Amino acid sequence: MIRYVLRRLLFVIPLLWALTLLLFFYVHAVPGDPIAGMLGPNGTPELIAQLRHERGLDRPLVEQYFTWFFGLFQGDLGVSLITGAPLTPLVVNRIPATLQLTLAGLLFTVLIGFPLGYYAGKHKGGWLDRILSPAALIGLSLPVFWIGTLLILLLGVQLRWLPTAGYVPFADDPWQSLRLTLMPALVLGLHLSPFLARMVRVSTSELMREQFVVQARIRGLLPRTVNQRFVLRNAILPVLVVVGMNLGALLGGQVIVEQLFNWPGIGRLLVEGAVQRDYLVVQSLILVVATIYILVNLAVEVIQAWLDPRVRLT
């Protein structure tokens, strides 16, 4: 087990370094000058040159990369090219809102997708299974903004059960914070749960045909015992895979949901940085999200290897 973890860690380190290279030079290849865009028509060539010098944009790209790269080891993501404000506290202040929405979205994904997929897989060919397959395909094809708009109109405008937008830190007002989190998290859960349901359904239906499950039934074990001890435990593995695959998407890809519900998370900050052509904001946020995504997937692989020793052989 230790050798497996060390082998995966040795793969992650060069991957993260290659990611910094790709991000930096790809973002800087995007056309447009953030300083000229910030100043607009009032920017004179002298003022643009002065601000470019103050922000370090007149230095060679390789020098800019190593300055940013070595600053990462000290927890310094750099400064905003537009405002000159340090990025580390700016990103740290957005993380609680993003984590709150991400964890709530994952919770809804599991609560909706796992029971449906598990029951459909146990009763393959039943009425729920016949409904779930086309419903999952429809759910996967529905855009996030359409689901969000529909819930706002239904739960917020028509029924007035939930507030339609805003964010309150959980420490300030737990009840209002949960009410504001419920609708955007439900949107994410409805969007991602069909994928989880399909994976759990396939996994459960295959488990029901496995030899060890059939033999357990032949030995006379109660159906509830067979389901809990042999089927349910192994059906949880796809949940770990989906969590690892979707966590990165939730951390940085919930841009539409954050915009729709006026949620001050990392995704919204990423959009603001891209619109302003703020290179350091974009590359630093993508790096943070990608690093979390890689580390979470590493943790998921380790948990999978612990639960299923066959994974260690791959």
Secondary structure, 3 states (H helix, E strand, C coil): CHHHHHHHHHHHHHHHHHHHHHHHHHHHCCCCCHHHHHHHHHCCHHHHHHHHHHHCCCCCHHHHHHHHHHHHCCCCCCECCCCCCEHHHHHHHHHHHHHHHHHHHHHHHHHHHHHHHHHHHHCCCCHHHHHHHHHHHHHHHCCHHHHHHHHHHHHHHHCCCCCCCCCCCCCCCHHHHHHHHHHHHHHHHHHHHHHHHHHHHHHHHHHCCCHHHHHHHHCCCCHHHHHHHHHHHHHCHHHHHHHHHHHHHHHHHCHHHHHHCCCCCHHHHHHHHHHCCCHHHHHHHHHHHHHHHHHHHHHHHHHHHHHCHHHHHC
